[in-house]
Amino acid sequence: MENIDTLAVIGLVFYLVAQLGIAFFASRFIKTEADYLLAGRGMGMAVLSLSLFATWFGAETVVAPSGAIAAEGLSGGRAEPFGYAICLVLMALLIAYRLRVKGYVTVSDFYNERFGGAAEKLSVILMVPTSLIWAAAQALAFGHILSAIIGVETETALLLAALLLVTYTMIGGFMADVISDCVQSIIIVIGLIVTAVFVVSAVGGWDAAVAQITPEKLNIIDPNTSLWMQADEWMIAIVGSLAAQEAIARVLAAKSPKAARNSCFGAAGLYLLVGLIPVFIGLAGASLITLNGDADSFLPQLAETVLPKAMYIIFLGALTSAILSTIDSTLLSISALIGHNIILPLSPNMNEKGKVLMERGIVLMAGIWAYSIAIGGQSIYDLIEMSSSFGSAGLIVCLMFGLWSGFGGRAAALVTLFCGVGAAYIFQYVKEWETGYSSTLAACVIVYIIVAGIEKTGLFQRSANPANA
């Protein structure tokens, strides 16, 4: 092993030990389920903005777009970082304030209060797989980093990554997550700026870097892909994550509804500004290394090529920060949904210590599931799009109608949630339509309106009454 690799390993180990230290420190303050899942609901706007930014700013923003953009130009980045920044703005405008007012623990609590217990359980069944896939994407990105550093196969590195990520999350809970997010946000920004500076130097200065960015690379529309398909990819980014428990957990942990809303605006601004850095790196640094068909490995390889030893360790810290801050939130979200909305209603007398132990056990199970998905060999981008599109259309339609109107009830929600899964399967996987997600979203809106209209006539109530049979 070369010296740079040895130093990188030492630096990475030191960073991970520090993260574990934060987790152990935070664990001292965990007494209740609310402590473990929401850090006591005392978070202000500034802290939550950093935390939400760090959670959103994961492998799909750092590793995936830089390589895809290096290979294909700006169109290769699909909707990064613009689409997901718009998603955060919409979350601020449409969701954050209203959910925080209610004081829920999870977004599934909303479905329970507004549409009933069956809708609550079904929402959990739909959201857990998407969170697992998202966690798998982050674990896969971390596996690429470890593989590049220690020189082992990606499969072995992925196993090590999963063990580290699950251990860290189990111990510290949401409080450790938020504390780490604040530190990680700073490291992410520093690491990416340092990398961008050295990329500019490696290509011969600022003028040479700008010269690398030819007009065709700046075309956000891919001429080889239909406009309908590209619009659908943007729709997945903008709409597909609006109901994500990972982000909504931060909204629910805010000390006030106003802080919840403003934190989404703050996170959107940070996400857009910082997200443009890996975009620039991909555009300017494409000529520095050969991709060899693996776009997901572009940024780690580029950093190793252009950065001095100390700077490379900072970069690894930034990349690790981006991944850790996302995956611990994802695993905690799975734990909250399964534990709070599925298991606790079956064990209403469970004490707080038992609740925390149960939530930690679910984190372990979720880590094993995510590892199983990641080992399947999908690319990071494919996993991210799958996580944003699977079943989310029905969830979002019910969330929007439920938050902003009294139109529609239990039947409308249940039929729409099932429609979101069925239509996604047919349009996206069987028919493979270019507008699969958009078509699924439209189908869910139509179904909700129709069933809610029938509900309003009282037909379902009359049909359920034996006297009317």
Secondary structure, DSSP 8 states (H G I E B T S, - for coil): --HHHHHHHHHHHHHHHHHHHHHHHHHTT--SHHHHHHGGG-B-HHHHHHHHHHHHSSHHHHHHHHHHHHHH-GGGGTTTTHHHHHHHHHHIIIIIHHHHHHT-SSHHHHHHHHH-HHHHHHHHHHHHHHHHHHHHHHHHHHHHHHHHHH---HHHHHHHHHHHHHHHHHHHHHHHHHHHHHHHHHHHHHHHHHHHHHHHHHTTSHHHHHHHS-GGGG-SS-TTS-HHHHHHHHHHHHHTTTT-HHHHHHHHHBSSHHHHHHHHHHHHHHHHHHHHHHHHHHHHSTTTS--TT-GGGHHHHHHHHHS-HHHHHHHHHHHHHHHHHHHHHHHHHHHHHHIIIIIGGG-TT--HHHHHHHHHHHHHHHHHHHHHHHTT---HHHHHHHHHHSSHHHHHHHHHHHHH-S---HHHHHHHHHHHHHHHIIIIIIS--TTHHHHHHHHHHHHHHHHHHHHHHTHHHHHHSGGG-
